[in-house]
Amino acid sequence: MTMMDGCTHVALGDTSEHGVVPIKPVQRNDRDRSKRIRLLEPDVLPVPPSPSSRIKGNIYANAQGQRVKWDGTRLCRLCEEGDCNKSAIGATGYCVGHGGGKRCQEDDCRKSAQGATDYCIEHGGGKRCQEDDCNKSARGATGYCIEHGGGKRCQKEGGCNKSAIGATDYCVGHGGGKRCESSACLFYSDPRDRGYGGYVAPRAMAVTRSGISVDEGGRLCYACLGSLFPECVTLKVRQEHLVLAELQRRLPELEEWFLEWDCPVAGGCSLHRPDMLWELPSFYFQIEIDEGGKAHEDDRERLAQIQRSMGGDRTGLVLRINPDGMLAKRQHRDGEVKYTATPQFTDKMDAIEVFIRDTVLAAMGPTGMGCPFGSGTVTVRKLFFSRYS
């Protein structure tokens, strides 16, 4: 070290003409830099010295440049990852989602270790079911897994032993979990009466002819998903879809009065879904495709509820069709197994078309106001059910 006349400072490094060549400051890593930058952001203020002047829920910067949130009683350090506002776990500086807290000790596993154990739930960590020979994870404070009665159970009156879903008090079958948000299901004031919202609308959609609509990102039940976005349910094609699609192709005259396809009647009083429904000037026409010859579609109470949804004492014709023998599952060249038309398909579709033209279209007459049945009644006709009669 050298001293210059009249100067009492210590010279560092190489010197020249009373000048000082400063040592290059130590570079901090990106995370340290991000902390310093946050202190300069206008929406992150220093922590007020008095607790009474701190606002609950506000985010501040402490003396070390770390973001903290005031919860009303103490300052909680926040995750250092980007703009994440979750609490940091332990001394890691990060929330669980970004790698904070104790991690599972299983090789190549980055999940959080559970409780006092060194492993995640998947690898045996956390509290286990107390049932003999069961190693599944115990739910809540019950000491048992879901299969053996652990966790919150459905609170339906009369008893139900299934698990309650999410923050609700009911299982899926009794209205628990996320429910459908389409306009058709929102008609029901009680969310439990709406369909289970297991799907998400990829975009906003409104179908004018049926009055069904949904916002982008809205929850949808399977029936409303198929009605609003039929391209999203093509991997679950059933026999009824192919038969009804062929009917629409053969009978374009009915398109003007089309109302619903496997969806509750918009504005109606029931969640029952007709397979396909047309609202004609003097009566409504409903088709049910009973795969396997099942009889559930002939439930008269179900048909009565659909009639009430159409206007109480509205006259209706229900055509039940047994599609057995019309389609068969076959593996195609692309390896996918699909329903394929059999030799019976064309003959039976011809018979269905003739029935509808003679019984429905012809009965309407030139004015379209004709009705072949008694006022206020629901008439059921069946095709191809001889072996089930």
Contacts in CASP RR format, 6 or more apart in sequence:
PFRMAT RR
TARGET T0000
AUTHOR 0000-0000-0000
METHOD contacts of the structure
MODEL  1
MTMMDGCTHVALGDTSEHGVVPIKPVQRNDRDRSKRIRLLEPDVLPVPPS
PSSRIKGNIYANAQGQRVKWDGTRLCRLCEEGDCNKSAIGATGYCVGHGG
GKRCQEDDCRKSAQGATDYCIEHGGGKRCQEDDCNKSARGATGYCIEHGG
GKRCQKEGGCNKSAIGATDYCVGHGGGKRCESSACLFYSDPRDRGYGGYV
APRAMAVTRSGISVDEGGRLCYACLGSLFPECVTLKVRQEHLVLAELQRR
LPELEEWFLEWDCPVAGGCSLHRPDMLWELPSFYFQIEIDEGGKAHEDDR
ERLAQIQRSMGGDRTGLVLRINPDGMLAKRQHRDGEVKYTATPQFTDKMD
AIEVFIRDTVLAAMGPTGMGCPFGSGTVTVRKLFFSRYS
1 10 0 8 1.000
1 11 0 8 1.000
2 11 0 8 1.000
2 15 0 8 1.000
3 11 0 8 1.000
4 11 0 8 1.000
4 18 0 8 1.000
7 18 0 8 1.000
9 20 0 8 1.000
11 19 0 8 1.000
11 20 0 8 1.000
12 20 0 8 1.000
12 21 0 8 1.000
12 22 0 8 1.000
12 23 0 8 1.000
13 21 0 8 1.000
13 23 0 8 1.000
14 21 0 8 1.000
15 21 0 8 1.000
28 36 0 8 1.000
31 80 0 8 1.000
34 80 0 8 1.000
34 82 0 8 1.000
35 64 0 8 1.000
35 65 0 8 1.000
35 66 0 8 1.000
35 80 0 8 1.000
36 65 0 8 1.000
38 44 0 8 1.000
38 61 0 8 1.000
38 65 0 8 1.000
38 67 0 8 1.000
39 46 0 8 1.000
39 61 0 8 1.000
39 65 0 8 1.000
43 59 0 8 1.000
44 59 0 8 1.000
44 60 0 8 1.000
44 61 0 8 1.000
44 67 0 8 1.000
45 60 0 8 1.000
45 61 0 8 1.000
46 60 0 8 1.000
46 61 0 8 1.000
46 62 0 8 1.000
47 54 0 8 1.000
47 60 0 8 1.000
47 61 0 8 1.000
47 62 0 8 1.000
47 63 0 8 1.000
47 68 0 8 1.000
47 70 0 8 1.000
47 75 0 8 1.000
48 54 0 8 1.000
48 60 0 8 1.000
51 70 0 8 1.000
51 72 0 8 1.000
54 60 0 8 1.000
54 70 0 8 1.000
54 72 0 8 1.000
55 70 0 8 1.000
56 70 0 8 1.000
56 71 0 8 1.000
56 72 0 8 1.000
57 69 0 8 1.000
57 70 0 8 1.000
57 71 0 8 1.000
57 72 0 8 1.000
58 69 0 8 1.000
58 70 0 8 1.000
59 67 0 8 1.000
59 68 0 8 1.000
59 69 0 8 1.000
59 78 0 8 1.000
59 85 0 8 1.000
60 67 0 8 1.000
60 68 0 8 1.000
60 69 0 8 1.000
60 70 0 8 1.000
60 75 0 8 1.000
61 67 0 8 1.000
61 68 0 8 1.000
62 68 0 8 1.000
62 75 0 8 1.000
62 77 0 8 1.000
66 77 0 8 1.000
66 78 0 8 1.000
66 80 0 8 1.000
67 77 0 8 1.000
67 78 0 8 1.000
67 80 0 8 1.000
68 75 0 8 1.000
68 76 0 8 1.000
68 77 0 8 1.000
68 78 0 8 1.000
69 75 0 8 1.000
69 76 0 8 1.000
69 78 0 8 1.000
69 85 0 8 1.000
69 87 0 8 1.000
70 76 0 8 1.000
76 87 0 8 1.000
77 87 0 8 1.000
77 88 0 8 1.000
77 93 0 8 1.000
78 84 0 8 1.000
78 85 0 8 1.000
78 86 0 8 1.000
78 87 0 8 1.000
78 88 0 8 1.000
79 85 0 8 1.000
79 86 0 8 1.000
79 87 0 8 1.000
79 88 0 8 1.000
79 93 0 8 1.000
79 94 0 8 1.000
79 95 0 8 1.000
79 98 0 8 1.000
79 100 0 8 1.000
80 88 0 8 1.000
80 93 0 8 1.000
80 94 0 8 1.000
81 94 0 8 1.000
81 95 0 8 1.000
81 98 0 8 1.000
84 95 0 8 1.000
84 98 0 8 1.000
86 95 0 8 1.000
86 96 0 8 1.000
86 97 0 8 1.000
87 95 0 8 1.000
88 94 0 8 1.000
88 95 0 8 1.000
88 100 0 8 1.000
89 95 0 8 1.000
89 96 0 8 1.000
89 100 0 8 1.000
89 101 0 8 1.000
90 100 0 8 1.000
90 101 0 8 1.000
92 99 0 8 1.000
92 100 0 8 1.000
92 101 0 8 1.000
93 100 0 8 1.000
94 100 0 8 1.000
94 101 0 8 1.000
96 112 0 8 1.000
97 112 0 8 1.000
99 110 0 8 1.000
99 112 0 8 1.000
100 112 0 8 1.000
101 112 0 8 1.000
101 113 0 8 1.000
102 112 0 8 1.000
102 113 0 8 1.000
102 118 0 8 1.000
103 109 0 8 1.000
103 110 0 8 1.000
103 111 0 8 1.000
103 112 0 8 1.000
103 113 0 8 1.000
104 110 0 8 1.000
104 111 0 8 1.000
104 112 0 8 1.000
104 113 0 8 1.000
104 118 0 8 1.000
104 119 0 8 1.000
104 120 0 8 1.000
104 122 0 8 1.000
104 123 0 8 1.000
104 125 0 8 1.000
105 113 0 8 1.000
105 118 0 8 1.000
105 119 0 8 1.000
106 119 0 8 1.000
106 120 0 8 1.000
106 123 0 8 1.000
109 120 0 8 1.000
109 122 0 8 1.000
109 123 0 8 1.000
111 120 0 8 1.000
111 121 0 8 1.000
111 122 0 8 1.000
111 123 0 8 1.000
112 120 0 8 1.000
113 119 0 8 1.000
113 120 0 8 1.000
113 125 0 8 1.000
114 120 0 8 1.000
114 121 0 8 1.000
114 125 0 8 1.000
114 126 0 8 1.000
114 127 0 8 1.000
115 125 0 8 1.000
115 126 0 8 1.000
115 127 0 8 1.000
116 126 0 8 1.000
117 124 0 8 1.000
117 125 0 8 1.000
117 126 0 8 1.000
118 125 0 8 1.000
119 125 0 8 1.000
119 126 0 8 1.000
121 137 0 8 1.000
124 135 0 8 1.000
124 137 0 8 1.000
125 137 0 8 1.000
126 137 0 8 1.000
126 138 0 8 1.000
127 137 0 8 1.000
127 138 0 8 1.000
127 143 0 8 1.000
128 134 0 8 1.000
128 135 0 8 1.000
128 136 0 8 1.000
128 137 0 8 1.000
128 138 0 8 1.000
129 135 0 8 1.000
129 136 0 8 1.000
129 137 0 8 1.000
129 138 0 8 1.000
129 143 0 8 1.000
129 144 0 8 1.000
129 145 0 8 1.000
129 148 0 8 1.000
129 150 0 8 1.000
130 138 0 8 1.000
130 143 0 8 1.000
130 144 0 8 1.000
131 144 0 8 1.000
131 145 0 8 1.000
131 148 0 8 1.000
134 145 0 8 1.000
134 147 0 8 1.000
134 148 0 8 1.000
136 145 0 8 1.000
136 146 0 8 1.000
136 147 0 8 1.000
136 148 0 8 1.000
137 145 0 8 1.000
138 144 0 8 1.000
138 145 0 8 1.000
138 150 0 8 1.000
139 145 0 8 1.000
139 146 0 8 1.000
139 150 0 8 1.000
139 151 0 8 1.000
139 152 0 8 1.000
140 150 0 8 1.000
140 151 0 8 1.000
142 149 0 8 1.000
142 150 0 8 1.000
142 151 0 8 1.000
143 150 0 8 1.000
144 150 0 8 1.000
144 151 0 8 1.000
146 163 0 8 1.000
149 161 0 8 1.000
150 163 0 8 1.000
151 163 0 8 1.000
151 164 0 8 1.000
152 163 0 8 1.000
152 164 0 8 1.000
152 169 0 8 1.000
153 160 0 8 1.000
153 161 0 8 1.000
153 162 0 8 1.000
153 163 0 8 1.000
153 164 0 8 1.000
154 160 0 8 1.000
154 161 0 8 1.000
154 162 0 8 1.000
154 163 0 8 1.000
154 164 0 8 1.000
154 169 0 8 1.000
154 170 0 8 1.000
154 171 0 8 1.000
154 174 0 8 1.000
154 176 0 8 1.000
155 164 0 8 1.000
155 169 0 8 1.000
155 170 0 8 1.000
156 170 0 8 1.000
156 171 0 8 1.000
156 174 0 8 1.000
160 170 0 8 1.000
160 171 0 8 1.000
160 174 0 8 1.000
162 171 0 8 1.000
162 172 0 8 1.000
162 173 0 8 1.000
162 174 0 8 1.000
163 171 0 8 1.000
164 170 0 8 1.000
164 171 0 8 1.000
164 176 0 8 1.000
165 171 0 8 1.000
165 172 0 8 1.000
165 176 0 8 1.000
165 177 0 8 1.000
166 176 0 8 1.000
166 177 0 8 1.000
168 175 0 8 1.000
168 176 0 8 1.000
168 177 0 8 1.000
169 176 0 8 1.000
170 176 0 8 1.000
170 177 0 8 1.000
170 192 0 8 1.000
172 196 0 8 1.000
173 196 0 8 1.000
174 192 0 8 1.000
175 191 0 8 1.000
175 192 0 8 1.000
175 193 0 8 1.000
175 194 0 8 1.000
175 195 0 8 1.000
175 196 0 8 1.000
176 191 0 8 1.000
176 192 0 8 1.000
176 196 0 8 1.000
177 196 0 8 1.000
177 197 0 8 1.000
178 196 0 8 1.000
178 197 0 8 1.000
178 198 0 8 1.000
178 219 0 8 1.000
179 185 0 8 1.000
179 191 0 8 1.000
179 192 0 8 1.000
179 194 0 8 1.000
179 195 0 8 1.000
179 196 0 8 1.000
179 197 0 8 1.000
179 219 0 8 1.000
179 221 0 8 1.000
180 186 0 8 1.000
180 194 0 8 1.000
180 195 0 8 1.000
180 196 0 8 1.000
180 197 0 8 1.000
180 219 0 8 1.000
180 220 0 8 1.000
180 221 0 8 1.000
180 224 0 8 1.000
181 197 0 8 1.000
181 214 0 8 1.000
181 215 0 8 1.000
181 218 0 8 1.000
181 219 0 8 1.000
181 220 0 8 1.000
182 212 0 8 1.000
182 213 0 8 1.000
182 214 0 8 1.000
182 220 0 8 1.000
182 221 0 8 1.000
182 224 0 8 1.000
182 228 0 8 1.000
183 211 0 8 1.000
183 212 0 8 1.000
183 213 0 8 1.000
183 214 0 8 1.000
183 266 0 8 1.000
184 210 0 8 1.000
184 211 0 8 1.000
184 212 0 8 1.000
184 224 0 8 1.000
184 227 0 8 1.000
184 263 0 8 1.000
184 264 0 8 1.000
184 266 0 8 1.000
184 267 0 8 1.000
185 194 0 8 1.000
185 195 0 8 1.000
185 221 0 8 1.000
185 224 0 8 1.000
185 264 0 8 1.000
185 271 0 8 1.000
186 194 0 8 1.000
187 266 0 8 1.000
187 267 0 8 1.000
187 268 0 8 1.000
188 194 0 8 1.000
188 271 0 8 1.000
193 271 0 8 1.000
194 221 0 8 1.000
194 271 0 8 1.000
195 221 0 8 1.000
195 223 0 8 1.000
195 224 0 8 1.000
195 271 0 8 1.000
196 221 0 8 1.000
196 222 0 8 1.000
197 219 0 8 1.000
197 220 0 8 1.000
197 221 0 8 1.000
198 219 0 8 1.000
198 220 0 8 1.000
198 221 0 8 1.000
198 222 0 8 1.000
199 219 0 8 1.000
199 220 0 8 1.000
199 221 0 8 1.000
199 222 0 8 1.000
199 225 0 8 1.000
199 232 0 8 1.000
200 217 0 8 1.000
200 218 0 8 1.000
200 219 0 8 1.000
200 220 0 8 1.000
201 214 0 8 1.000
201 215 0 8 1.000
201 216 0 8 1.000
201 217 0 8 1.000
201 218 0 8 1.000
201 219 0 8 1.000
201 220 0 8 1.000
201 225 0 8 1.000
201 228 0 8 1.000
201 229 0 8 1.000
202 216 0 8 1.000
202 217 0 8 1.000
202 229 0 8 1.000
202 232 0 8 1.000
203 216 0 8 1.000
204 213 0 8 1.000
204 214 0 8 1.000
204 215 0 8 1.000
204 216 0 8 1.000
205 213 0 8 1.000
205 214 0 8 1.000
205 228 0 8 1.000
205 229 0 8 1.000
206 212 0 8 1.000
206 213 0 8 1.000
206 214 0 8 1.000
207 213 0 8 1.000
207 227 0 8 1.000
207 228 0 8 1.000
209 258 0 8 1.000
209 259 0 8 1.000
210 227 0 8 1.000
210 259 0 8 1.000
210 260 0 8 1.000
210 263 0 8 1.000
210 266 0 8 1.000
211 266 0 8 1.000
212 224 0 8 1.000
212 227 0 8 1.000
212 228 0 8 1.000
212 263 0 8 1.000
212 266 0 8 1.000
213 228 0 8 1.000
214 220 0 8 1.000
214 224 0 8 1.000
214 228 0 8 1.000
220 228 0 8 1.000
222 233 0 8 1.000
223 262 0 8 1.000
223 263 0 8 1.000
223 264 0 8 1.000
223 273 0 8 1.000
224 263 0 8 1.000
225 232 0 8 1.000
225 233 0 8 1.000
226 232 0 8 1.000
226 233 0 8 1.000
226 261 0 8 1.000
226 262 0 8 1.000
226 263 0 8 1.000
227 260 0 8 1.000
227 261 0 8 1.000
227 262 0 8 1.000
227 263 0 8 1.000
237 338 0 8 1.000
237 339 0 8 1.000
238 291 0 8 1.000
238 339 0 8 1.000
239 289 0 8 1.000
239 291 0 8 1.000
239 323 0 8 1.000
239 326 0 8 1.000
239 327 0 8 1.000
239 339 0 8 1.000
240 262 0 8 1.000
240 275 0 8 1.000
240 289 0 8 1.000
240 291 0 8 1.000
240 323 0 8 1.000
242 327 0 8 1.000
242 339 0 8 1.000
242 341 0 8 1.000
243 289 0 8 1.000
243 321 0 8 1.000
243 323 0 8 1.000
243 326 0 8 1.000
243 327 0 8 1.000
243 349 0 8 1.000
243 352 0 8 1.000
244 261 0 8 1.000
244 275 0 8 1.000
244 276 0 8 1.000
244 287 0 8 1.000
244 289 0 8 1.000
246 349 0 8 1.000
247 276 0 8 1.000
247 287 0 8 1.000
247 349 0 8 1.000
247 352 0 8 1.000
247 353 0 8 1.000
247 356 0 8 1.000
248 254 0 8 1.000
248 255 0 8 1.000
248 258 0 8 1.000
250 349 0 8 1.000
250 353 0 8 1.000
251 353 0 8 1.000
251 356 0 8 1.000
251 357 0 8 1.000
251 361 0 8 1.000
253 361 0 8 1.000
254 278 0 8 1.000
254 285 0 8 1.000
254 356 0 8 1.000
254 360 0 8 1.000
254 361 0 8 1.000
257 278 0 8 1.000
257 279 0 8 1.000
257 280 0 8 1.000
257 281 0 8 1.000
257 285 0 8 1.000
258 277 0 8 1.000
258 278 0 8 1.000
259 265 0 8 1.000
259 277 0 8 1.000
259 278 0 8 1.000
259 279 0 8 1.000
259 284 0 8 1.000
260 266 0 8 1.000
260 273 0 8 1.000
260 274 0 8 1.000
260 276 0 8 1.000
260 277 0 8 1.000
261 275 0 8 1.000
261 276 0 8 1.000
261 277 0 8 1.000
262 273 0 8 1.000
262 274 0 8 1.000
262 275 0 8 1.000
262 276 0 8 1.000
263 273 0 8 1.000
264 270 0 8 1.000
264 271 0 8 1.000
264 272 0 8 1.000
264 273 0 8 1.000
264 309 0 8 1.000
265 274 0 8 1.000
265 277 0 8 1.000
265 306 0 8 1.000
265 309 0 8 1.000
265 310 0 8 1.000
267 309 0 8 1.000
268 308 0 8 1.000
268 309 0 8 1.000
268 310 0 8 1.000
269 305 0 8 1.000
269 308 0 8 1.000
269 309 0 8 1.000
270 305 0 8 1.000
270 306 0 8 1.000
270 308 0 8 1.000
270 309 0 8 1.000
272 302 0 8 1.000
272 305 0 8 1.000
272 306 0 8 1.000
272 309 0 8 1.000
274 286 0 8 1.000
274 287 0 8 1.000
274 288 0 8 1.000
274 306 0 8 1.000
275 286 0 8 1.000
275 287 0 8 1.000
275 288 0 8 1.000
275 289 0 8 1.000
275 297 0 8 1.000
276 286 0 8 1.000
276 287 0 8 1.000
277 284 0 8 1.000
277 285 0 8 1.000
277 286 0 8 1.000
277 287 0 8 1.000
277 306 0 8 1.000
278 284 0 8 1.000
278 285 0 8 1.000
278 286 0 8 1.000
279 310 0 8 1.000
280 360 0 8 1.000
280 364 0 8 1.000
280 368 0 8 1.000
281 364 0 8 1.000
281 368 0 8 1.000
281 369 0 8 1.000
281 370 0 8 1.000
282 315 0 8 1.000
282 364 0 8 1.000
282 368 0 8 1.000
282 369 0 8 1.000
282 370 0 8 1.000
282 371 0 8 1.000
283 314 0 8 1.000
283 315 0 8 1.000
283 316 0 8 1.000
283 317 0 8 1.000
283 371 0 8 1.000
283 373 0 8 1.000
284 310 0 8 1.000
284 314 0 8 1.000
284 315 0 8 1.000
284 316 0 8 1.000
284 317 0 8 1.000
285 316 0 8 1.000
285 317 0 8 1.000
285 319 0 8 1.000
285 356 0 8 1.000
285 360 0 8 1.000
286 303 0 8 1.000
286 306 0 8 1.000
286 316 0 8 1.000
286 317 0 8 1.000
286 318 0 8 1.000
286 319 0 8 1.000
287 318 0 8 1.000
287 319 0 8 1.000
287 320 0 8 1.000
287 321 0 8 1.000
288 297 0 8 1.000
288 318 0 8 1.000
288 319 0 8 1.000
288 320 0 8 1.000
288 321 0 8 1.000
289 321 0 8 1.000
289 323 0 8 1.000
290 296 0 8 1.000
290 297 0 8 1.000
290 320 0 8 1.000
290 321 0 8 1.000
290 322 0 8 1.000
290 323 0 8 1.000
290 385 0 8 1.000
291 323 0 8 1.000
291 324 0 8 1.000
292 322 0 8 1.000
292 323 0 8 1.000
292 324 0 8 1.000
293 322 0 8 1.000
293 324 0 8 1.000
293 385 0 8 1.000
293 388 0 8 1.000
295 388 0 8 1.000
296 302 0 8 1.000
297 320 0 8 1.000
298 320 0 8 1.000
298 380 0 8 1.000
303 318 0 8 1.000
303 378 0 8 1.000
303 380 0 8 1.000
304 378 0 8 1.000
307 313 0 8 1.000
307 314 0 8 1.000
307 316 0 8 1.000
307 378 0 8 1.000
310 316 0 8 1.000
313 375 0 8 1.000
313 376 0 8 1.000
314 376 0 8 1.000
315 371 0 8 1.000
315 373 0 8 1.000
315 374 0 8 1.000
315 375 0 8 1.000
315 376 0 8 1.000
315 377 0 8 1.000
315 378 0 8 1.000
316 373 0 8 1.000
316 376 0 8 1.000
316 377 0 8 1.000
316 378 0 8 1.000
316 379 0 8 1.000
317 359 0 8 1.000
317 360 0 8 1.000
317 372 0 8 1.000
317 373 0 8 1.000
317 378 0 8 1.000
317 379 0 8 1.000
317 381 0 8 1.000
318 378 0 8 1.000
318 379 0 8 1.000
318 380 0 8 1.000
318 381 0 8 1.000
319 352 0 8 1.000
319 355 0 8 1.000
319 356 0 8 1.000
319 381 0 8 1.000
319 382 0 8 1.000
319 383 0 8 1.000
320 380 0 8 1.000
320 381 0 8 1.000
320 382 0 8 1.000
320 383 0 8 1.000
320 385 0 8 1.000
321 352 0 8 1.000
321 382 0 8 1.000
321 383 0 8 1.000
321 384 0 8 1.000
322 382 0 8 1.000
322 383 0 8 1.000
322 384 0 8 1.000
322 385 0 8 1.000
322 388 0 8 1.000
323 348 0 8 1.000
323 384 0 8 1.000
324 384 0 8 1.000
325 342 0 8 1.000
325 344 0 8 1.000
326 341 0 8 1.000
326 342 0 8 1.000
326 344 0 8 1.000
326 345 0 8 1.000
326 348 0 8 1.000
326 349 0 8 1.000
327 339 0 8 1.000
327 340 0 8 1.000
327 341 0 8 1.000
327 342 0 8 1.000
327 345 0 8 1.000
328 339 0 8 1.000
328 340 0 8 1.000
328 342 0 8 1.000
329 337 0 8 1.000
329 338 0 8 1.000
329 339 0 8 1.000
329 340 0 8 1.000
330 337 0 8 1.000
330 338 0 8 1.000
330 340 0 8 1.000
331 337 0 8 1.000
332 338 0 8 1.000
332 340 0 8 1.000
348 383 0 8 1.000
348 384 0 8 1.000
351 383 0 8 1.000
352 383 0 8 1.000
355 381 0 8 1.000
355 383 0 8 1.000
359 372 0 8 1.000
359 381 0 8 1.000
363 370 0 8 1.000
363 371 0 8 1.000
363 372 0 8 1.000
364 370 0 8 1.000
364 371 0 8 1.000
373 379 0 8 1.000
END
